Amino acid sequence: MRVAVIDYSLCKPDKCNLECVRFCPVNRGRRGVKAIEISNETGKPVIYEDTCIGCGICIKKCPFSAISIENVPDELEKKTFHRFGRNGFKLFGLPIPKEGQLMGILGKNGTGKTTSIRILAGELIPNFGDVDAQPSQKEVLARLRGTELQQYFSKLYEGRMKVAHKIQYIELVPRRLKGKTGELLEKADERGLWRDLSRDLGLESILDREISKLSGGELQKFLIAAVLSKKADVYIFDEPSSFLDVRERVKIARMLRELLPNNSYGFVIEHDLAVLDYLSDSLVVMFGEPGVYGIVSKVYGARTGINNFLDGYLPAENMRLRKEPIRFHVSEAPSPSGATTEVYVKWDPFNVDLGGFKLEVKGGEIKRGEVIGILGPNGIGKTTFVSRIAQMLGEQSGNAEGGVKFSYKPQYISPESFEKPTVGENLISANPSALTPDSWIFEEIVRPFGLYRLRDREVSGLSGGELQKLAIAVTLAKEAQIYLLDEPSAYLDVEERLAVSKIIKRLTEARGIAAFVVEHDLSIVDYICSRIMVFEGEPGVFGRALQPVGLREGMNRFLKELEVTFRRDPYSGRPRINKIGSYMDREQKRIGEYYYLPLEKTVISRDEEE
């Protein structure tokens, strides 16, 4: 079976010679048989999957990379749950809800995670692949008769279940809601929790503020509070940790675990693996070709599912997701192979006064071949520090011979952040081989991010996630000795975060570069950083940047203040959050080891897992 998808936002038949139609071997063969032709209604091509032979010629000939054709097993046809148009995205399967469990959904962007939960929320009626049909709820229940989903959808469509849904795109909220934060929370409250939630989430100071004036992090916390205060049977959280710092992510995770009713259905989409692991009772992995099709895996335990994902192999589906597994440090990170005693940058103690905010920075240095992670809450001065280092490097490279070359990705990205008008021009300006197949930057960043398909797109027309991926690609494509990356994982899915982490790690080891990385995802910090800087103080008022220290010492200091402990997964080595009051939590707090245990377990085989 073939899945043929055309991205009509990229397709421009008036600017090409219709190569897809002209070069198709089926069209050029027997008369009357066509695999692709121009629709009289839309003026754009339509691919007929039943006659397409999957030769791939139209894919290669399309000048705008608008066509994707993938071969999938025939047995998946029976699992088709929804399709967006004749040559649109196709979803195979759906997560099976479990009463009393919070189910995690993990996978790449564009593989149907949000589509799945919209169906489970009753916001989207599935068409089971028949794009010309508009099935009623009664017809959907008839199709699901005898399946595990029948009971759930029966209660949902008959009005016996209420759904509370925290949406992914929080920037839409101010367009739909008007009023003050406190009034809106009180109006949404059905469980008598809004005041407690406001206090615990730090929203008390903004209750009199208009919803349109809230920042991204404040909007996120407002939405989570509003959903948790609803009396519902189904709770859905789509990327609840976006825009939040580490402290807030851990706090949100604890609240969700404590406040969701025991007999409710829960779903959470999350890209921070430590938070997802802590939240989920069970987990499904969404895989496939982003934007083309998505497949829902069988249900795994949270730990097993995440480990399978990091392995790049799903045993129940016999599916390979990635060529090589991801492994984390099982003890304090050793010095990278590219590390030397050569100091790239050394800074003396300095202070920054921004009027209402003051930052005090201890002296330090960064050496060739190491990555320094920067940790701390929002509003504590991390971006101010990185900006000052970039300014210092710019002054050195401009005034001294042999200055250190650097490349800087700021925290906030806009179309004005780029020098050229199109995606391709910006990539080539950063590195002439960025769009050349088989070049390292193309294989490591441009292809995984899908930027090659957007090469002719105007930067001004990109979404926030696309802008972020372009900014990272441009930053890493430049030849430099020091890279400064401010929150590179924002807007990225797990696979994309891992891709960025791997290239930073490889650049560090192979070329001896150095990097500063501001990051809230502790799994990413653990994976790539050799040392970290901890920022302390009062957000928005005063910040103190400590000297760079080893991963163990820095994490212990940072997590002790949060009163959170992490343990190591014995198989993958990834950090996992301990539940408060658990034996491991109490024991690690007693001995003062919040991140690494004195006697580390080595990575063991699955057969030896506890």
N, C-alpha and C positions, 0 to 999 in steps of 0.2 A: 504494500500500500504506500502511496505517496501523499505527502502534504505539500502543496504548492501555495506559497504566500507571496503576495505582491504588496510592498509598502507604497501605497498610493500617495503618501506625502513626499516620497522621493521620485516617483515615476513622473516623467515629463515628456509625453509622446510628441508634443509640439516642438521639442528641442532636440529630438533624435531622429534617426532614420528608420525607426521601428525594427531595429535589429532582431528583437526577440521573435517577431512574427516572420520576418524574411529568412532567417537562418534556421528555423525549426525544421529538423529532418522529417517530422511527421507531416507538417504542412507541405513540404516539398515532395512528398511521396505520393501515396494513392489519392486520387481525386475524391473530394467530398469528405475526407477525414482531416480534422484539424485538432491540434493540441493547444493552440493559443491563437486568439484573434482579438481584434479591437471591438469593444462593445459599442453598439449603436446608441445606447443610453448614456454612457459616461464618456465615451471617446477614449477610454483607456483599455489596456489589454486584460483579457480574462484567460486563465489557464484551466483546461479541462483535465482533471487528475486521472480520469479513467482512460484517456488516450495518450497522456504524457508518458514518454518512455524513460524519463529521468536522465537524459544524456548530459544535462548541465550546460549545453551550448548557450541557451538564452541567459543563463546566469552570468557566463563569462562575457557575452556580447553586450549586455545591458550597460550603458555608459554611466548609469546612476546607481548601480548596485542595488536595485530595487526588488530583485527577484530572489527568492529562496525556495529550493525544492529539496525535501528530505525524504528518504526512505525509512519507513517504520514498519515493525512487524504487523502482519495482517490481523492478528488476534486483538490488536488495540482498537480496531474498528468498532468492536462490541462495547468498548469502554468509553466511546466518544460521549462527552457530557455537554459540551457547548462549542459553538463556532461563531466567530464574528465575521459574517459575510462569506461569499463564495471563495475568495482567496485570502481569507483572514486567519487569524490565530485560532488554533484548535486545542481544546483542553480534553485530556484523557483521564477520566476518573475524578474522584472527589474525596477529601479527607473524611473518614468515618467518625462522627462525633461520639464521644463517650461521656455519659452523664457522670458528674462529679470529678471530671478531669479537665485540666488545662492543657490543651494540645498545642504544641509548637509546630510552626510551619517554616521550613528552612529551604532556601534555594536561591538561584539567580533571579535578578530582576527580569521581568519579561517572560517568565515561565508559568504564570497563571496564579500566583499566590493571592493577589487581591481579587482576581476574578472568582476564585474558589470561595473566599469568605463572603463576597457579595451574594453568591448563590446561597450559601448557608445562612445568610442574614435575610434572605427573601427579597433582596433588592434587585436581583436579576433572575429571570425565569429561564432555565436552561432549555436549549432547543435540540439537544442530543445530535448535533451535527446537521440537522435539516435547516439550512439558512433561510428557506422560503416559508418555513412554518413559524407560527407564533403560538406555541402550545399554552393552554390554560393550566392553572394549578391542578385541576382535576386530571388532565391528560398526563401531567408530570407524575402524579401519584400512581396512575395506572402503569406508567413505564417502570416505576420503582417497586412495584408490587413483588414481594418475596425477597427483597434485598435488605441489607442492614440499614439503609437510609430511609426506608419506608416509614417507620415509626416517627423518626425525627421530623421529616417533611410533613407528615400528617398533622402532627401537633403544631408545626409552624404555620401551615396554610389554613388550618382550621381556627387559628387565633388563640390556641391554648398555650402559646409560648410568646413571650415578649423579648425583643432583642435590643441590646445596648451596644452600639458600635462606635469605637474610637477610630476615626478615619485616618488615612495615611497623610493626605495633603492638608495639613493644618492651616495653611495660608488661605484656604477657602472659607474658614470660619468667620473672619470679620466681614466677608461679603454677605453672609447669610444671617448673622446675628448682630443686633444692635443693642447697646445698653452697657451698664456698668457690670464689671466682673462679679461682684458680690451678689447683685440682684439676679443675674443670670444663673449663678450657682444655686441660690436659694430657690429659684423657680424650678430648676431641674431636680432638686432633691426629693427623693421618695423614701429614703431610708434613715433620715435624720442624721446624716453624716457630714453635711457640707461644711459645717464650722470646724469639725475635727480634721477633715481633709484639708481645708484651707490652712490650718495651723501646721499640720505635719508636712505639707508641701511648700510652705513658705510663701503662701499667697495672701496673707493677711494685709501686707503693706500695699497691695494693688487692688483691693476689693472695691475701692471707689474710682478706679481707673476705667476708662472706656475700653471695650474689648478691642477696638481698632488700634489702640495705643500699646498693646502688649507685644513683647518680643517673641521670637520663636520658642524659646524655652518656657516662657510664661504661658504662651498659648497651649503648648504641649501639656503642661501640668494642669491648666484649667480644664482641658478636654478629658484628661484622665480622671480628675476629680468629679466632673459632671457625669461620666459614664459609671464610675463606681458608686455614685450616690443614687443611681437608678435601681428600682426594684425590677429585676429582669430574670429571665430563665437562661438566656444566652448572652455571654459577654465576649466581645471581639475587640482585640487591640492590635491595630496595624502599625508596626514600628513605634512602640511607646517610648523608646530611649533616644530617638532623634532629638537633637538640639540640647540634650541634657549632659551634664558632666558626670564623672564617676560617682560622686556622692549621691547625686540625685537619681542616677540609674539604680543603684543598690537600694535606695529608699523606696523607689517605685516598685521594684521587684518584690520587696518585703510586703508592701501594702497589698499588691495583687494576690500574693499567696495567702495573706491573712483575711482579706475582706471579701473575696469572692464566695458566694454561698456554696455550701457543700454539695447541694443537689443540682447545681447549674452546669451548663455546658460552657466551656471556655476555649477560645482560640487566640493565639498570639503569633504574629509575624515579627521576627526580630533578627537583626544581623550581628548583634553583639553576642558572641557565642557563650560567654560567661553568664550573661543575663538570661539568654534563652535556656541554657542548661538549668539555671536556678529556678526559672519559672515553670518549666514544662514537666508534666507527669508522663506524657508520651509525645511522640514526634513523627512527622512525615517529612520526607524530602521531596521537593519539586525539582524535576530535572527535565532536560530536553533542549531544544534550540530556542534561545530567547527571541520572542517576537514571532516565532513560527509555530511551535507546539510545546505543550507542557504535559508531563506525566506525573501522577501522584503515586508515590511509593506506598508500600505496605506500612503499617504502623509499627514503629520501633519504640523501645524505651528511650528516654531522652539521652542518656549517656551513650548507649549503643548507637543511636541514630547519628549523633554528632561525630562520634569516632569513625563511623562508616563514611560520613561525608568528608572528614579530614583524610581518611584513607584514599578517597576517590573511588570507592567501590561499594556498591550496594549488593550484598550477598543474596537477599531474597529475590531481587530482580535480575541478578547476574549481569549487572550493568556497571561499566567502567565510566566514571565521571571525570577522571583526571589521570594524567600519565604517572605522576609521582605523588606520594603522600606528604602531608604537612606534619612536621614534628616540632615540638616545643622544647625549651630547655627543661631538663629534669633536675638541674641544680643551678647554682648561680652561673650566669652566662660567662663562658670563657672569653678571653680576648679574641676578637675576630682574626682570621688568618692574615688579613691585610693590615692589621694594626701594627703601628710602630711607636717609637718614642717621639717622632716628629710632631711638633705642635703646630697645628694649622692656625688656630686663633686663640689668643689669650686676652681675657678682659679683666681689668681691675674693678674693685668695688665701685658702684655708681648708684645714684638715686635719680628717679624720674618723678617730677611733680606735674600732674595734669590738672591742677586746680582742686577738684573734688576727690581725686585719687592720687595716692603716692605709692611708688614702688621702690623698694630697697633691694639691691642685687649684690650678692656676695661675689667675690672674684672667682674666676675659674678658667678652664681651658678645654679645648676639644682637640683630640689628636687624630692624625691620619688613620683611617680604617675603623673608626668607631661611630656608633649612632647614639646620640643622647636623646632620651625621651623626656618630655616636659609634661609634668602631671600637676593638676590642681583644679579647684572649682572654677566655674565661669566667673568672670569679673575680677580675677585675682592678679592679672598683669602678665599672663603668658604671651599673649599677642604683642603687648607692648615691648616685652623683652626681645622677642624674635625680630620685631621691626627695628629695634635699636641695634641688634647684631647685624642685620642687613645693611643698615645705614653705616655702621662701622666698617663693614667689608667694602661697601661702595666707596667710601673715602680712601681706604687703603689701596684699592685697585686703581683709583684715579690719580693718586698722588705719589705712589711708590712703584719702582720697577719690580717686576716679579710678584705683584700682588696676588692674593688668593682669589681665584674665580669662584663666583657663587651663583646659585639659581634659587629663586624665592617664589613660593606659592603662598599668597596671603590667605587669610581666613575667609574673607568674603570675596566672592567672584561675581563680576558683572560683565556684560559685553564690552564695557569700556576698559576692562582689564587687559584686553588683547590689542596688539598692534595692527593686525591685518583683518580684513573684513570677513574672510571665509575660514572654515576649519582647516582645509588643506593648506592654505597659504601660511597659517600660523604654525602648523606642524613642520612644514618644509623650512620656514624661517628659523625654527629652533634647531632642526637637524635635517639636512638635505636628503637623508635616506629614510626619513620617517615614514614615507608612503611606499618605500621599496620593499616588495615581498622578500622574505628571508633576512632582512636586516634585523638586528637585535631589538630595536625600539618598535618596529612593526610587529614582530612576533610576540614580544613581551607585553606591550601596552596597547598599541593602536588596534591590533586585531581583537584582543580580548574585550576592549572597551567598545568595539564596533564603530570606531571613529572613521575608518576607511570608507564606510558607507555614507558618512556625513561630510565627506571632503568638500563637496560643492555647496554645502549649506552655509547660509549667512550666520555669523556668530550671534547677531541680534535676534535670531529666531530660535535659539537653543533653549531647552529647559534648564532648570537649575542643576539637575543631575548631569546633563550633557556638558554644561559649562564646567562643572567640577572635574569631569573626566578629561576634558580638553586641557584645563589648567594643569592637571597632574602630568599629562603626557608632554605638554610643552616644557614644563619644569624639568622633568627627568630626561628629556631628549637633549637638553643643552649640555655641552661639555663643561663640567665644573668640578671643583675640588670639594666644595661644600654645598649641600642642598638644605634649604630651610623649608619645611612643609608644615603649614599650620592647618591642623585638622583635615588631613588627607582622606580620612574614611567617611566624612560626611557625605550623605546621599548615595554611598556605594553599597552594593550588596556584599555578601560574604566572599564570593569568588573574586570580585573586583578588589576588595580589601586585601585578600591574600595575594593577588597578582601584584599590587603595589608593594606589599611587604616583601615579596620574593625579589622583585627587581632592586629594591633598596638594599636588601641583604646581599644580592649578587654583585651590585656595584661596589658595595663596601669591601667585600672580600676580594673581588677580582681586580679592581682598579685603585683600591686604597682611598676611596673618597670618604668624607665625613658628612654627617647629617644631624640636624636638629629636627625632631618630630614632635609637634604638639598633638596629643591624642587622648581620647577618653575611653577607647576600647582597650582594656587591659590585656586582652589576648594578643592584640597587635603589638602593644608595647613589649610584652614578654617575648614575642617571636623575633623582633628585630633589634631591640635596644641592648647595648652593652653597659651603659650607665644611664642614670636618670637624674633630673633636677626636680625637686619637690618645691612647689609654691604654697606658702602658708599665709594666713592673715585673715582679714575680713573683706569678703567680696564687695567691690564697689567703693571701698574706703581706703584700705591699706593692704599691700602685698609684700611678701618677702620671698625672694628667690634664693634658695640655698645652693651651696656648691654641688657640682655633679658628684654623685657617689655611685657605688656598685648597685646593681639591681636589687640585691638582697637587702642591703641597708636602706636604700631609698624606699622600696616597697613596704618594708616593715614600718618605717616612720609614717608613710602616707596612710597605710591601712589601719595603723594603731589609732590614728586620729578619727578614722571612720568607724572604728570598732567592728571591723569586718576581717574575717580570716579566709584565706584561700588554701586549698589542698591541691595536690597534683593528681591528674588522672594517670594511673600506672601504665596505661597502654600508649596514649598519645603524648603524655607529658603536659597537656594543656592545663591552664589554671581553672579551678572550679570553686565557686563560692560555697563556703560552709553555711549551713542553716544555723541561725542563732540558737545557742543553747545545746547544740549537738555535741557529741563526745569530742570530735575533732576540733570544734570551735573552742570548747572549754580548755582542752589540752594545749592547743597552740597559744591561746591567750596566757595560760599559766606559765609557759616557758618563754613567752615573749617572741615567738616566731609566727608572724602573721602571714607570711608568704612562702618561705621555704622551711621545710623541716630539717633539723640537724642531721638526721640519717635519711637521706633521700632514697626513695625507691627508684630502681632503674626501670627503663622501658621493658616491659615483658610481653610475652605473647598472649593472645586472646585466651588460650587454654588455661593460662595461669592467673587470669584476672580474678579479683575478689568477687 
